[in-house]
């Protein structure tokens, strides 16, 4: 039987440096598929997603994905486990998660198709802002207030918590921070959207949603699906090391979110929600 996959995989490589070549071992970020299945008390079951991910925190990934897409809320989940169905080959069992619902599988239009996603891009997001308007409301103004100094400290704090990235150099990260810049949680994955799902799933399973007084920091760009997942979790502010997309900015402005991009060193661009950021001058 295939052993349970881990977040890193060892590989033999040849390293070239100038005219010198040497063979050595290297750590790679593991990338394997994860199938997410729903089951109901009446015996019904349905596959709702197959995503390429880095193994680890798989139950959180499933819960976060289902919540972010508006398919299943945390209160609807009875249990999450690796699948032991007889139709599944033993080597695939740690790549299949079964989410046991307390009630029937919801009859949602989104379930008429499977979400086939890759780690490279988040094609799992809703097709448009119109779909998002049907299930999400604007983020309340709340008490979250940030300073430039707090923002400037987020990238280094996130990078310092990326344990697997330190070994492989090949993972994205999503970090959840308090209003004072304290790191609350961090998750890593080969996929940007998976890292956010793992983080939101952790909060959902712990009963911490909505995350109304927190900041999400991502190691890559801010795309539509990242903003969608943050909005569904009630996160009012999202910061990214790289650029946002046009649809991400549109979403942030419509739903009252703060969006910061190109957050590097002591500079950044504020694309939406500048009222949550106050100057210390």
For each residue, the residues with C-beta under 8 A, 3 or more apart:
1: 90 91
2: 5 90 91 94
3:
4: 55 94
5: 2 9 30 32 55 94 95
6: 9 30 55 56
7: 29 30 54 55 56 164 188
8: 27 28 29 30 164 167 168
9: 5 6 27 28 29 30
10: 25 26 27 28
11: 25 26 27 28
12: 23 24 25 26
13: 23 24 25 26
14: 21 22 23
15: 21 22 23 24
16: 20 21
17: 20 21 22
18:
19:
20: 16 17
21: 14 15 16 17
22: 14 15 17
23: 12 13 14 15
24: 12 13 15
25: 10 11 12 13
26: 10 11 12 13
27: 8 9 10 11 167 168
28: 8 9 10 11 168 170
29: 7 8 9 54 164 168 170 171 190
30: 5 6 7 8 9 54 55 190
31: 52 53 54 119 190
32: 5 52 53 54 55 95
33: 50 51 52 53 95
34: 49 50 51 52 53 55 58 61 62 95 96 97
35: 47 49 50 83 92 95 96 97
36: 47 48 49 50 51 62 65 66 97 99
37: 45 46 47 48 83 96 97 98 99
38: 45 46 47 48 72 98 99 101 105
39: 43 44 45 98 99 100 101 105
40: 43 44 45 100 101 103 104 105
41: 101 102 103 104
42: 104
43: 39 40
44: 39 40 104 105
45: 37 38 39 40 98 105
46: 37 38 105 111
47: 35 36 37 38 50 114
48: 36 37 38 66 71 111 114 115
49: 34 35 36 65 114 115 116 117 124
50: 33 34 35 36 47 114 115 116 117
51: 33 34 36 61 65 115 117 118 119 124 191 194
52: 31 32 33 34 117 118 119 190 191
53: 31 32 33 34 58 61 119 189 190 191 194
54: 7 29 30 31 32 119 164 171 188 189 190 191 194
55: 4 5 6 7 30 32 34 58 94 95
56: 6 7 188
57: 60 61 187 198 201 202
58: 34 53 55 61 62 82 94 97
59: 62 63 80 81 97 201 205
60: 57 63 64 187 197 198 199 201 202 205
61: 34 51 53 57 58 64 65 97 189 194 197 198 201
62: 34 36 58 59 65 66 80 97 99 201
63: 59 60 66 67 74 77 80 99 200 201 204 205
64: 60 61 67 68 196 197 198 199 200 201 202 204 229
65: 36 49 51 61 62 68 69 115 124 197 201
66: 36 48 62 63 69 71 72 77 99
67: 63 64 70 71 72 73 74 200 201 204 209 232 233
68: 64 65 196 197 200 228 229 232 233
69: 65 66 110 115 124 125 126 232
70: 67 108 110 126 135 136 232
71: 48 66 67 106 108 110 111
72: 38 66 67 76 77 99 101 106
73: 67 76 77
74: 63 67 77 204 205 207 209
75: 102
76: 72 73 101 102 103
77: 63 66 72 73 74 80 99 100 101 102 205
78: 100 101 102
79: 99 100
80: 59 62 63 77 97 98 99 100
81: 59 84 97 98 100
82: 58 93 94 96 97 98
83: 35 37 88 93 96 97 98
84: 81 88 93
85: 88 96 98
86:
87:
88: 83 84 85 92 93 96
89: 92 93
90: 1 2 93
91: 1 2
92: 35 88 89 95 96
93: 82 83 84 88 89 90 96
94: 2 4 5 55 58 82
95: 5 32 33 34 35 55 92
96: 34 35 37 82 83 85 88 92 93
97: 34 35 36 37 58 59 61 62 80 81 82 83
98: 37 38 39 45 80 81 82 83 85
99: 36 37 38 39 62 63 66 72 77 79 80
100: 39 40 77 78 79 80 81
101: 38 39 40 41 72 76 77 78 104 105
102: 41 75 76 77 78
103: 40 41 76
104: 40 41 42 44 101
105: 38 39 40 44 45 46 101 111
106: 71 72 111
107: 111
108: 70 71 111
109: 112
110: 69 70 71 113
111: 46 48 71 105 106 107 108
112: 109
113: 110
114: 47 48 49 50
115: 48 49 50 51 65 69 123 124
116: 49 50 123
117: 49 50 51 52 122 123 124 191 193
118: 51 52 121 123 191
119: 31 51 52 53 54 189 190 191 194
120: 191
121: 118 223
122: 117 125 191 192 193 223 224 225 226
123: 115 116 117 118
124: 49 51 65 69 115 117 193 225
125: 69 122 193 224 225 228
126: 69 70 131 132 228
127: 131
128: 131 132
129: 132 133 247 250 251 254
130: 133 134
131: 126 127 128 134 135
132: 126 128 129 135 136 228 231 251 255
133: 129 130 136
134: 130 131
135: 70 131 132 232
136: 70 132 133 231 232 255
137: 255
138: 254 255 256
139: 142 212 231 234 235 236 255 256 257
140: 212 236 256
141: 256 275
142: 139 212 213 236
143: 179 213
144: 179 212 213 214 215 236 237 258 276
145: 179 276 277 278
146: 150 151 179 215 237 258 276 277 278
147: 150 151 277 278 279 280
148: 151 152 266 268 277 279 280
149: 152 153 280
150: 146 147 153 154 179 180 181
151: 146 147 148 154 239 260 263 268 277
152: 148 149 155 263 265 266 268
153: 149 150 156 157 181
154: 150 151 157 158 175 177 181 215 217 239 263
155: 152 158 159 217 241 263 264
156: 153 159 160
157: 153 154 160 161 175 177 181 183 217
158: 154 155 161 162 173 175 183 186 217 219
159: 155 156 162 165 173 219
160: 156 157
161: 157 158 173 175 183 186
162: 158 159 165 166 171 173 186 188 219
163: 166 167 188
164: 7 8 29 54 167 168 171 188
165: 159 162 168 169 170 171 173 188
166: 162 163
167: 8 27 163 164
168: 8 27 28 29 164 165 171
169: 165
170: 28 29 165 190
171: 29 54 162 164 165 168 188 189 190 195
172: 188 189 190 191 192 195 218 219 220
173: 158 159 161 162 165 186 187 188 195 218 219
174: 186 187 192 195 196 198 199 216 217 218 219
175: 154 157 158 161 183 185 186 199 216 217 218
176: 183 184 185 186 199 203 211 214 215 216 217 235
177: 154 157 181 182 183 184 214 215 216 217
178: 181 182 184 213 214 215
179: 143 144 145 146 150 213 214 215
180: 150
181: 150 153 154 157 177 178
182: 177 178
183: 157 158 161 175 176 177 186
184: 176 177 178 214
185: 175 176 199 202 203
186: 158 161 162 173 174 175 176 183 199
187: 57 60 173 174 195 196 198 199 202
188: 7 54 56 162 163 164 165 171 172 173 195
189: 53 54 61 119 171 172 192 194 195 198
190: 29 30 31 52 53 54 119 170 171 172 194
191: 51 52 53 54 117 118 119 120 122 172 194 195
192: 122 172 174 189 195 196 218 219 220 221 223 226
193: 117 122 124 125 196 197 223 225 226 229
194: 51 53 54 61 119 189 190 191 197 198
195: 171 172 173 174 187 188 189 191 192 198 199 218 219
196: 64 68 174 187 192 193 199 200 216 218 226 229 230
197: 60 61 64 65 68 193 194 200 201 229
198: 57 60 61 64 174 187 189 194 195 201 202
199: 60 64 174 175 176 185 186 187 195 196 202 203 216
200: 63 64 67 68 196 197 203 204 209 229 232 233
201: 57 59 60 61 62 63 64 65 67 197 198 204 205
202: 57 60 64 185 187 198 199 205 206
203: 176 185 199 200 206 208 209 211 233
204: 63 64 67 74 200 201 207 208 209 233
205: 59 60 63 74 77 201 202
206: 202 203
207: 74 204
208: 203 204 211
209: 67 74 200 203 204 233 234
210: 233 234 235
211: 176 203 208 214 216 233 234 235
212: 139 140 142 144 234 235 236
213: 142 143 144 178 179 236
214: 144 176 177 178 179 184 211 235 236 237
215: 144 146 154 176 177 178 179 235 236 237 238 239
216: 174 175 176 177 196 199 211 226 230 235 237 238 239
217: 154 155 157 158 174 175 176 177 238 239 240 263
218: 172 173 174 175 192 195 196 221 222 226 238 239 240 241
219: 158 159 162 172 173 174 192 195 241
220: 172 192 240 241 242
221: 192 218 240 241 242 243 244 245 261
222: 218 226 227 238 240 242 243 244 245 248 259 261
223: 121 122 192 193 226 227 244 245 247 248
224: 122 125 227 228 245 247 248 251
225: 122 124 125 193 228 229
226: 122 192 193 196 216 218 222 223 229 230 238 240 248
227: 222 223 224 230 231 238 248 251 252 257 259
228: 68 125 126 132 224 225 231 232 251
229: 64 68 193 196 197 200 225 226 232 233
230: 196 216 226 227 233 235 238 257
231: 132 136 139 227 228 234 235 251 255 257
232: 67 68 69 70 135 136 200 228 229
233: 67 68 200 203 204 209 210 211 229 230
234: 139 209 210 211 212 231
235: 139 176 210 211 212 214 215 216 230 231 238 257
236: 139 140 142 144 212 213 214 215 256 257 258 273 276
237: 144 146 214 215 216 257 258 259 260 273 276
238: 215 216 217 218 222 226 227 230 235 252 257 258 259 260
239: 151 154 215 216 217 218 259 260 261 263 268
240: 217 218 220 221 222 226 243 244 259 260 261 262 263
241: 155 218 219 220 221 262 263 264
242: 220 221 222 261 262
243: 221 222 240 261 262
244: 221 222 223 240 248 249 252 259 261 271
245: 221 222 223 224 248 249
246: 249 250
247: 129 223 224 250 251
248: 222 223 224 226 227 244 245 251 252 259
249: 244 245 246 252 253 259 271 272
250: 129 246 247 253 254
251: 129 132 224 227 228 231 247 248 254 255 257
252: 227 238 244 248 249 255 257 258 259 271 272 273
253: 249 250 257 271 272 273
254: 129 138 250 251
255: 132 136 137 138 139 231 251 252
256: 138 139 140 141 236 273
257: 139 227 230 231 235 236 237 238 251 252 253 272 273
258: 144 146 236 237 238 252 270 272 273 274 276 277
259: 222 227 237 238 239 240 244 248 249 252 270 271 272 273
260: 151 237 238 239 240 263 268 269 270 271 277
261: 221 222 239 240 242 243 244 268 269 271
262: 240 241 242 243 267 268 269
263: 151 152 154 155 217 239 240 241 260 267 268
264: 155 241 267 268
265: 152
266: 148 152
267: 262 263 264
268: 148 151 152 239 260 261 262 263 264
269: 260 261 262
270: 258 259 260 273 274 277
271: 244 249 252 253 259 260 261
272: 249 252 253 257 258 259
273: 236 237 252 253 256 257 258 259 270 276 277
274: 258 270 277
275: 141
276: 144 145 146 236 237 258 273
277: 145 146 147 148 151 258 260 270 273 274
278: 145 146 147
279: 147 148
280: 147 148 149
281:
